[in-house]
Amino acid sequence: MRGFARSQTAVVAAAILAGTTHHAVTDKIRGAEWYLTFLHVADGQRVSRGEGTVVALIDSGVNAQQPELSGNVLKGTDEFKDFIGDGRQDEDGHGTAMASLIAAHGKGATDGALGIAPGAKVLPIRATRAGNVFPDDVRKSIDWAVQRDARIICIASGGEPNEQWRPTLQNALAADVLIVAAVGNRNEGLRSVAWPAAYPGVIAAAGIDKTGKHADLSVTGPEVVLSAPAVDIVTPGRNGQYITGSGTSAATAIIAGAAALVRAKYPNLPAAEVVHRLEATATDAGPPGRDDEYGYGILNLVGALTADVPPLQASSPAQTSPAPPAADSPKKTSNLPLIGVLLAVLLAAAAVGAVITIRGRQQ
């Protein structure tokens, strides 16, 4: 598979599984999917399998003949052919790999690749070609997915900021669509979080390795939201083989699958609340709180599905792709001095029998 491919005209490039190796077909492939154990996927799938949820995958298309994906790939579209094709062909295998991480159901109870949300459906949008993704193709693909009521959009790609995407992303988020995108791979040229992952409201997916540590290949930055497995990821390949590779694309697809489980479990929960649930239940890693490597932490699949998570305040949007703090602002502040002042005021007021009224905002 390809890495971050760049050309003069391809402003956006795909964040792909790099450094791949091939393996012969084996019924033991399930055991090689280490992230299934790491994320306690079996426990999560006892709660939800993603039924009724559609994940639009903007990628290289999906091979619908892949046994592990049989019945889980809807008719999509081919942006390269003016939306005439159905997206169910894949020239390089990347889209098929991502679809498998999202919704593969295996070849049986214990063999073949298994995805995070095997009950979900993948809506393939073929918008990458020879490793390149063009901004206008992505923009039109997002619009197409929104018009077809996809509840989640997975974009395992990224590149330089492009203002043409802004209204498209705004419209998708306003339509209650959850978007997950890759932060990008350091070993392929990026030094800051790629777009559209860096856009506020999008879940910027970073990578971890088998030990739960930040993957060196994963780009860092203040926009990082969540982390998920991205190293030595096994997925179906061509000609009956399986492929092992690394890259933030894998983390993106895994988080998209997790979002499908949550949206299926809580069908009436708005996208912003789904994002909030994923953030609030993430396993903190690195420095306490959100940081530039892990974001809000490592995906906690079972927690996202079962934890008692208070809803967002009406005035507090989900903290996706947060803006960096001002250069002269401390990372964390203390409220202790303010609390002391308020306590003193209350005690003084009580001493003189004063009545203090706290007014809320007008309705």
Number of C-alpha atoms within 10 A of each C-alpha: 18 17 23 25 19 17 9 5 10 16 17 27 26 32 32 29 27 22 14 16 12 15 14 11 14 12 13 12 21 18 15 15 20 16 21 17 12 15 19 13 20 15 14 22 19 9 15 23 26 26 16 15 25 25 32 29 32 31 30 30 30 33 26 22 13 20 17 23 27 14 15 20 25 18 14 25 24 22 21 15 11 8 17 11 16 19 29 23 19 21 15 20 22 28 30 31 29 34 35 31 29 33 30 32 26 21 16 12 9 13 16 24 27 28 29 32 31 26 25 25 25 31 29 33 31 29 28 27 16 12 22 25 26 18 25 14 16 25 17 16 26 25 14 18 25 21 11 12 15 23 23 27 27 30 26 32 32 31 28 17 18 13 10 11 18 14 11 18 21 14 14 21 18 13 16 17 22 27 27 30 30 36 38 37 33 20 15 18 13 20 15 19 30 28 25 31 31 29 22 19 26 30 34 34 38 40 33 24 20 15 9 14 16 23 26 15 22 33 26 26 24 20 30 30 33 32 35 28 34 28 25 23 23 28 29 30 21 15 9 12 13 21 21 21 19 26 34 35 33 32 32 36 34 31 29 33 32 29 32 33 30 29 26 23 20 14 14 10 16 16 24 22 20 23 26 21 26 28 25 21 22 23 18 20 19 15 11 9 13 19 20 18 27 32 29 26 27 27 26 26 27 23 17 25 26 14 11 11 15 10 13 13 8 6 6 8 13 21 19 24 24 21 14 11 10 8 7 6 8 8 9 6 7 7 7 8 8 9 11 10 10 11 11 11 12 13 12 12 13 12 9 8 9 11 9 9 6 5 6 6 4 4 3
